[in-house]
Amino acid sequence: MAYLLIPFATLSIAAGAGALALVELLVRLSRISPSAVRSWLLVVVLLPWSLFQAALNLSRGISLRDFTAAE
């Protein structure tokens, strides 16, 4: 999995730039402080999304039944 570190780092930079652009847009549109927009974005959007994704992934269950020892 180490060969995926560079693509994931690139993806995280792009995601961070997109999040920064979204915060800048929300600050310009709402005329409130940037820290309030970041807090709102974190609590309202990102936190519930991550909890939903974790519940979705774990709802299928974790099983190693299909794997052999060689894998």
Biopython code that builds the backbone (N, CA, C, O; Angstrom):
import numpy as np
from Bio.PDB.StructureBuilder import StructureBuilder

atoms = [
    (1, "MET", "N", (0.809, -1.197, 0.000)),
    (1, "MET", "CA", (0.000, 0.000, 0.000)),
    (1, "MET", "C", (0.855, 1.266, 0.000)),
    (1, "MET", "O", (0.326, 2.358, -0.209)),
    (2, "ALA", "N", (2.145, 1.148, 0.226)),
    (2, "ALA", "CA", (2.997, 2.331, 0.267)),
    (2, "ALA", "C", (3.051, 3.041, -1.078)),
    (2, "ALA", "O", (3.282, 4.249, -1.129)),
    (3, "TYR", "N", (2.843, 2.314, -2.158)),
    (3, "TYR", "CA", (2.884, 2.946, -3.472)),
    (3, "TYR", "C", (1.701, 3.891, -3.680)),
    (3, "TYR", "O", (1.717, 4.679, -4.625)),
    (4, "LEU", "N", (0.694, 3.836, -2.839)),
    (4, "LEU", "CA", (-0.458, 4.724, -2.950)),
    (4, "LEU", "C", (-0.300, 6.017, -2.147)),
    (4, "LEU", "O", (-1.179, 6.877, -2.198)),
    (5, "LEU", "N", (0.796, 6.173, -1.410)),
    (5, "LEU", "CA", (0.958, 7.368, -0.591)),
    (5, "LEU", "C", (1.012, 8.643, -1.422)),
    (5, "LEU", "O", (0.411, 9.648, -1.044)),
    (6, "ILE", "N", (1.710, 8.620, -2.529)),
    (6, "ILE", "CA", (1.829, 9.823, -3.360)),
    (6, "ILE", "C", (0.488, 10.202, -3.988)),
    (6, "ILE", "O", (0.117, 11.375, -3.939)),
    (7, "PRO", "N", (-0.261, 9.255, -4.580)),
    (7, "PRO", "CA", (-1.583, 9.657, -5.101)),
    (7, "PRO", "C", (-2.536, 10.154, -4.008)),
    (7, "PRO", "O", (-3.299, 11.091, -4.239)),
    (8, "PHE", "N", (-2.500, 9.536, -2.824)),
    (8, "PHE", "CA", (-3.370, 9.989, -1.749)),
    (8, "PHE", "C", (-2.953, 11.371, -1.246)),
    (8, "PHE", "O", (-3.808, 12.186, -0.900)),
    (9, "ALA", "N", (-1.656, 11.639, -1.202)),
    (9, "ALA", "CA", (-1.194, 12.968, -0.799)),
    (9, "ALA", "C", (-1.653, 14.015, -1.812)),
    (9, "ALA", "O", (-2.072, 15.108, -1.432)),
    (10, "THR", "N", (-1.575, 13.682, -3.090)),
    (10, "THR", "CA", (-2.048, 14.589, -4.127)),
    (10, "THR", "C", (-3.545, 14.830, -3.997)),
    (10, "THR", "O", (-4.013, 15.960, -4.136)),
    (11, "LEU", "N", (-4.281, 13.785, -3.736)),
    (11, "LEU", "CA", (-5.728, 13.916, -3.558)),
    (11, "LEU", "C", (-6.069, 14.761, -2.335)),
    (11, "LEU", "O", (-7.010, 15.553, -2.369)),
    (12, "SER", "N", (-5.316, 14.596, -1.265)),
    (12, "SER", "CA", (-5.592, 15.387, -0.065)),
    (12, "SER", "C", (-5.298, 16.867, -0.286)),
    (12, "SER", "O", (-5.993, 17.725, 0.260)),
    (13, "ILE", "N", (-4.277, 17.173, -1.079)),
    (13, "ILE", "CA", (-3.988, 18.576, -1.397)),
    (13, "ILE", "C", (-5.126, 19.177, -2.205)),
    (13, "ILE", "O", (-5.550, 20.304, -1.949)),
    (14, "ALA", "N", (-5.617, 18.423, -3.180)),
    (14, "ALA", "CA", (-6.739, 18.909, -3.993)),
    (14, "ALA", "C", (-7.998, 19.071, -3.144)),
    (14, "ALA", "O", (-8.733, 20.043, -3.318)),
    (15, "ALA", "N", (-8.255, 18.145, -2.239)),
    (15, "ALA", "CA", (-9.425, 18.248, -1.366)),
    (15, "ALA", "C", (-9.296, 19.451, -0.430)),
    (15, "ALA", "O", (-10.277, 20.154, -0.185)),
    (16, "GLY", "N", (-8.117, 19.684, 0.084)),
    (16, "GLY", "CA", (-7.897, 20.844, 0.949)),
    (16, "GLY", "C", (-8.077, 22.149, 0.209)),
    (16, "GLY", "O", (-8.645, 23.098, 0.750)),
    (17, "ALA", "N", (-7.602, 22.211, -1.024)),
    (17, "ALA", "CA", (-7.782, 23.426, -1.826)),
    (17, "ALA", "C", (-9.264, 23.654, -2.124)),
    (17, "ALA", "O", (-9.733, 24.793, -2.106)),
    (18, "GLY", "N", (-9.991, 22.592, -2.395)),
    (18, "GLY", "CA", (-11.426, 22.726, -2.628)),
    (18, "GLY", "C", (-12.166, 23.172, -1.382)),
    (18, "GLY", "O", (-13.077, 23.996, -1.464)),
    (19, "ALA", "N", (-11.787, 22.637, -0.229)),
    (19, "ALA", "CA", (-12.418, 23.051, 1.028)),
    (19, "ALA", "C", (-12.112, 24.512, 1.331)),
    (19, "ALA", "O", (-12.979, 25.243, 1.811)),
    (20, "LEU", "N", (-10.889, 24.938, 1.055)),
    (20, "LEU", "CA", (-10.526, 26.337, 1.270)),
    (20, "LEU", "C", (-11.334, 27.253, 0.345)),
    (20, "LEU", "O", (-11.797, 28.313, 0.768)),
    (21, "ALA", "N", (-11.500, 26.848, -0.901)),
    (21, "ALA", "CA", (-12.301, 27.644, -1.832)),
    (21, "ALA", "C", (-13.754, 27.710, -1.381)),
    (21, "ALA", "O", (-14.390, 28.757, -1.505)),
    (22, "LEU", "N", (-14.287, 26.613, -0.862)),
    (22, "LEU", "CA", (-15.665, 26.605, -0.361)),
    (22, "LEU", "C", (-15.818, 27.542, 0.826)),
    (22, "LEU", "O", (-16.805, 28.274, 0.910)),
    (23, "VAL", "N", (-14.865, 27.532, 1.737)),
    (23, "VAL", "CA", (-14.919, 28.430, 2.899)),
    (23, "VAL", "C", (-14.845, 29.882, 2.437)),
    (23, "VAL", "O", (-15.591, 30.728, 2.930)),
    (24, "GLU", "N", (-13.949, 30.175, 1.492)),
    (24, "GLU", "CA", (-13.839, 31.542, 0.986)),
    (24, "GLU", "C", (-15.150, 32.000, 0.340)),
    (24, "GLU", "O", (-15.575, 33.138, 0.538)),
    (25, "LEU", "N", (-15.780, 31.129, -0.419)),
    (25, "LEU", "CA", (-17.049, 31.466, -1.056)),
    (25, "LEU", "C", (-18.133, 31.722, -0.015)),
    (25, "LEU", "O", (-18.887, 32.689, -0.130)),
    (26, "LEU", "N", (-18.217, 30.871, 0.991)),
    (26, "LEU", "CA", (-19.221, 31.059, 2.037)),
    (26, "LEU", "C", (-18.988, 32.330, 2.834)),
    (26, "LEU", "O", (-19.945, 32.989, 3.240)),
    (27, "VAL", "N", (-17.727, 32.684, 3.064)),
    (27, "VAL", "CA", (-17.421, 33.921, 3.793)),
    (27, "VAL", "C", (-17.860, 35.125, 2.969)),
    (27, "VAL", "O", (-18.439, 36.071, 3.502)),
    (28, "ARG", "N", (-17.584, 35.087, 1.668)),
    (28, "ARG", "CA", (-17.979, 36.211, 0.820)),
    (28, "ARG", "C", (-19.493, 36.351, 0.721)),
    (28, "ARG", "O", (-20.022, 37.462, 0.713)),
    (29, "LEU", "N", (-20.181, 35.229, 0.647)),
    (29, "LEU", "CA", (-21.633, 35.285, 0.497)),
    (29, "LEU", "C", (-22.353, 35.652, 1.786)),
    (29, "LEU", "O", (-23.387, 36.319, 1.748)),
    (30, "SER", "N", (-21.825, 35.228, 2.915)),
    (30, "SER", "CA", (-22.558, 35.410, 4.172)),
    (30, "SER", "C", (-22.075, 36.584, 5.009)),
    (30, "SER", "O", (-22.773, 37.009, 5.930)),
    (31, "ARG", "N", (-20.913, 37.109, 4.715)),
    (31, "ARG", "CA", (-20.348, 38.242, 5.457)),
    (31, "ARG", "C", (-20.164, 37.954, 6.944)),
    (31, "ARG", "O", (-20.300, 38.857, 7.769)),
    (32, "ILE", "N", (-19.858, 36.712, 7.293)),
    (32, "ILE", "CA", (-19.529, 36.386, 8.684)),
    (32, "ILE", "C", (-18.071, 35.982, 8.747)),
    (32, "ILE", "O", (-17.420, 35.834, 7.713)),
    (33, "SER", "N", (-17.564, 35.805, 9.932)),
    (33, "SER", "CA", (-16.133, 35.551, 10.098)),
    (33, "SER", "C", (-15.733, 34.187, 9.534)),
    (33, "SER", "O", (-16.525, 33.246, 9.568)),
    (34, "PRO", "N", (-14.515, 34.080, 9.020)),
    (34, "PRO", "CA", (-14.052, 32.802, 8.460)),
    (34, "PRO", "C", (-14.035, 31.667, 9.474)),
    (34, "PRO", "O", (-14.297, 30.520, 9.113)),
    (35, "SER", "N", (-13.733, 31.962, 10.729)),
    (35, "SER", "CA", (-13.705, 30.895, 11.731)),
    (35, "SER", "C", (-15.101, 30.338, 11.981)),
    (35, "SER", "O", (-15.253, 29.141, 12.223)),
    (36, "ALA", "N", (-16.125, 31.192, 11.924)),
    (36, "ALA", "CA", (-17.495, 30.717, 12.103)),
    (36, "ALA", "C", (-17.911, 29.838, 10.938)),
    (36, "ALA", "O", (-18.613, 28.845, 11.133)),
    (37, "VAL", "N", (-17.491, 30.184, 9.733)),
    (37, "VAL", "CA", (-17.824, 29.370, 8.561)),
    (37, "VAL", "C", (-17.129, 28.021, 8.643)),
    (37, "VAL", "O", (-17.734, 26.993, 8.340)),
    (38, "ARG", "N", (-15.864, 28.013, 9.050)),
    (38, "ARG", "CA", (-15.132, 26.738, 9.180)),
    (38, "ARG", "C", (-15.779, 25.849, 10.226)),
    (38, "ARG", "O", (-15.904, 24.641, 10.023)),
    (39, "SER", "N", (-16.189, 26.428, 11.337)),
    (39, "SER", "CA", (-16.833, 25.646, 12.390)),
    (39, "SER", "C", (-18.153, 25.077, 11.905)),
    (39, "SER", "O", (-18.459, 23.909, 12.147)),
    (40, "TRP", "N", (-18.924, 25.890, 11.228)),
    (40, "TRP", "CA", (-20.205, 25.443, 10.693)),
    (40, "TRP", "C", (-20.008, 24.327, 9.686)),
    (40, "TRP", "O", (-20.725, 23.327, 9.715)),
    (41, "LEU", "N", (-19.042, 24.491, 8.797)),
    (41, "LEU", "CA", (-18.777, 23.476, 7.782)),
    (41, "LEU", "C", (-18.355, 22.155, 8.423)),
    (41, "LEU", "O", (-18.794, 21.090, 7.990)),
    (42, "LEU", "N", (-17.524, 22.216, 9.431)),
    (42, "LEU", "CA", (-17.055, 21.015, 10.102)),
    (42, "LEU", "C", (-18.188, 20.291, 10.814)),
    (42, "LEU", "O", (-18.336, 19.077, 10.673)),
    (43, "VAL", "N", (-18.974, 21.016, 11.565)),
    (43, "VAL", "CA", (-20.018, 20.394, 12.376)),
    (43, "VAL", "C", (-21.197, 19.914, 11.537)),
    (43, "VAL", "O", (-21.691, 18.804, 11.736)),
    (44, "VAL", "N", (-21.641, 20.729, 10.615)),
    (44, "VAL", "CA", (-22.868, 20.423, 9.881)),
    (44, "VAL", "C", (-22.637, 19.460, 8.728)),
    (44, "VAL", "O", (-23.498, 18.626, 8.447)),
    (45, "VAL", "N", (-21.503, 19.554, 8.059)),
    (45, "VAL", "CA", (-21.301, 18.757, 6.852)),
    (45, "VAL", "C", (-20.347, 17.587, 7.076)),
    (45, "VAL", "O", (-20.701, 16.438, 6.816)),
    (46, "LEU", "N", (-19.160, 17.871, 7.549)),
    (46, "LEU", "CA", (-18.118, 16.844, 7.571)),
    (46, "LEU", "C", (-18.301, 15.805, 8.667)),
    (46, "LEU", "O", (-18.093, 14.618, 8.419)),
    (47, "LEU", "N", (-18.679, 16.212, 9.851)),
    (47, "LEU", "CA", (-18.830, 15.255, 10.944)),
    (47, "LEU", "C", (-19.956, 14.251, 10.704)),
    (47, "LEU", "O", (-19.726, 13.050, 10.844)),
    (48, "PRO", "N", (-21.163, 14.693, 10.350)),
    (48, "PRO", "CA", (-22.215, 13.701, 10.073)),
    (48, "PRO", "C", (-21.896, 12.822, 8.865)),
    (48, "PRO", "O", (-22.254, 11.645, 8.847)),
    (49, "TRP", "N", (-21.230, 13.378, 7.863)),
    (49, "TRP", "CA", (-20.889, 12.587, 6.681)),
    (49, "TRP", "C", (-19.944, 11.447, 7.035)),
    (49, "TRP", "O", (-20.115, 10.327, 6.555)),
    (50, "SER", "N", (-18.951, 11.722, 7.869)),
    (50, "SER", "CA", (-18.008, 10.675, 8.246)),
    (50, "SER", "C", (-18.678, 9.604, 9.107)),
    (50, "SER", "O", (-18.371, 8.421, 8.962)),
    (51, "LEU", "N", (-19.579, 9.996, 9.992)),
    (51, "LEU", "CA", (-20.300, 9.015, 10.799)),
    (51, "LEU", "C", (-21.231, 8.167, 9.928)),
    (51, "LEU", "O", (-21.347, 6.960, 10.140)),
    (52, "PHE", "N", (-21.886, 8.786, 8.959)),
    (52, "PHE", "CA", (-22.745, 8.043, 8.038)),
    (52, "PHE", "C", (-21.930, 7.041, 7.222)),
    (52, "PHE", "O", (-22.352, 5.900, 7.034)),
    (53, "GLN", "N", (-20.765, 7.466, 6.739)),
    (53, "GLN", "CA", (-19.922, 6.573, 5.940)),
    (53, "GLN", "C", (-19.425, 5.404, 6.779)),
    (53, "GLN", "O", (-19.368, 4.279, 6.282)),
    (54, "ALA", "N", (-19.069, 5.636, 8.028)),
    (54, "ALA", "CA", (-18.625, 4.552, 8.902)),
    (54, "ALA", "C", (-19.763, 3.567, 9.153)),
    (54, "ALA", "O", (-19.547, 2.355, 9.128)),
    (55, "ALA", "N", (-20.952, 4.065, 9.390)),
    (55, "ALA", "CA", (-22.106, 3.179, 9.598)),
    (55, "ALA", "C", (-22.416, 2.384, 8.338)),
    (55, "ALA", "O", (-22.753, 1.202, 8.415)),
    (56, "LEU", "N", (-22.305, 3.018, 7.194)),
    (56, "LEU", "CA", (-22.557, 2.336, 5.928)),
    (56, "LEU", "C", (-21.535, 1.227, 5.686)),
    (56, "LEU", "O", (-21.899, 0.138, 5.241)),
    (57, "ASN", "N", (-20.278, 1.487, 5.971)),
    (57, "ASN", "CA", (-19.228, 0.488, 5.769)),
    (57, "ASN", "C", (-19.352, -0.675, 6.744)),
    (57, "ASN", "O", (-19.108, -1.824, 6.374)),
    (58, "LEU", "N", (-19.727, -0.388, 7.979)),
    (58, "LEU", "CA", (-19.810, -1.435, 8.982)),
    (58, "LEU", "C", (-21.122, -2.212, 8.918)),
    (58, "LEU", "O", (-21.238, -3.278, 9.522)),
    (59, "SER", "N", (-22.110, -1.690, 8.194)),
    (59, "SER", "CA", (-23.386, -2.392, 8.119)),
    (59, "SER", "C", (-23.271, -3.701, 7.338)),
    (59, "SER", "O", (-24.055, -4.627, 7.549)),
    (60, "ARG", "N", (-22.304, -3.772, 6.450)),
    (60, "ARG", "CA", (-22.102, -4.999, 5.682)),
    (60, "ARG", "C", (-21.395, -6.075, 6.499)),
    (60, "ARG", "O", (-21.436, -7.253, 6.142)),
    (61, "GLY", "N", (-20.760, -5.687, 7.569)),
    (61, "GLY", "CA", (-20.046, -6.640, 8.406)),
    (61, "GLY", "C", (-18.615, -6.842, 7.930)),
    (61, "GLY", "O", (-18.281, -6.567, 6.778)),
    (62, "ILE", "N", (-17.801, -7.316, 8.817)),
    (62, "ILE", "CA", (-16.402, -7.573, 8.508)),
    (62, "ILE", "C", (-16.193, -9.075, 8.525)),
    (62, "ILE", "O", (-16.461, -9.736, 9.528)),
    (63, "SER", "N", (-15.719, -9.603, 7.428)),
    (63, "SER", "CA", (-15.522, -11.041, 7.337)),
    (63, "SER", "C", (-14.260, -11.340, 6.550)),
    (63, "SER", "O", (-13.992, -10.716, 5.523)),
    (64, "LEU", "N", (-13.497, -12.289, 7.033)),
    (64, "LEU", "CA", (-12.315, -12.772, 6.317)),
    (64, "LEU", "C", (-12.562, -14.155, 5.735)),
    (64, "LEU", "O", (-11.618, -14.886, 5.436)),
    (65, "ARG", "N", (-13.792, -14.502, 5.581)),
    (65, "ARG", "CA", (-14.177, -15.840, 5.125)),
    (65, "ARG", "C", (-13.628, -16.152, 3.727)),
    (65, "ARG", "O", (-13.239, -17.289, 3.461)),
    (66, "ASP", "N", (-13.591, -15.158, 2.832)),
    (66, "ASP", "CA", (-13.183, -15.404, 1.462)),
    (66, "ASP", "C", (-11.669, -15.368, 1.242)),
    (66, "ASP", "O", (-11.215, -15.612, 0.124)),
    (67, "PHE", "N", (-10.895, -15.079, 2.248)),
    (67, "PHE", "CA", (-9.445, -14.958, 2.106)),
    (67, "PHE", "C", (-8.760, -16.248, 2.535)),
    (67, "PHE", "O", (-9.199, -16.926, 3.464)),
    (68, "THR", "N", (-7.695, -16.565, 1.851)),
    (68, "THR", "CA", (-6.870, -17.710, 2.238)),
    (68, "THR", "C", (-5.654, -17.193, 3.005)),
    (68, "THR", "O", (-5.407, -15.987, 3.040)),
    (69, "ALA", "N", (-4.921, -18.072, 3.599)),
    (69, "ALA", "CA", (-3.739, -17.670, 4.373)),
    (69, "ALA", "C", (-2.680, -17.025, 3.487)),
    (69, "ALA", "O", (-1.919, -16.179, 3.959)),
    (70, "ALA", "N", (-2.616, -17.404, 2.222)),
    (70, "ALA", "CA", (-1.605, -16.852, 1.322)),
    (70, "ALA", "C", (-1.910, -15.394, 0.947)),
    (70, "ALA", "O", (-1.004, -14.653, 0.566)),
    (71, "GLU", "N", (-3.144, -14.994, 1.050)),
    (71, "GLU", "CA", (-3.495, -13.631, 0.679)),
    (71, "GLU", "C", (-3.173, -12.677, 1.810)),
    (71, "GLU", "O", (-3.399, -11.473, 1.686)),
]
sb = StructureBuilder()
sb.init_structure("model")
sb.init_model(0)
sb.init_chain("A")
sb.init_seg("    ")
for serial, (resi, resn, name, xyz) in enumerate(atoms, 1):
    if name == "N":
        sb.init_residue(resn, " ", resi, " ")
    sb.init_atom(name, np.array(xyz, "f"), 0.0, 1.0, " ", f" {name:<3s}", serial, name[0])
structure = sb.get_structure()
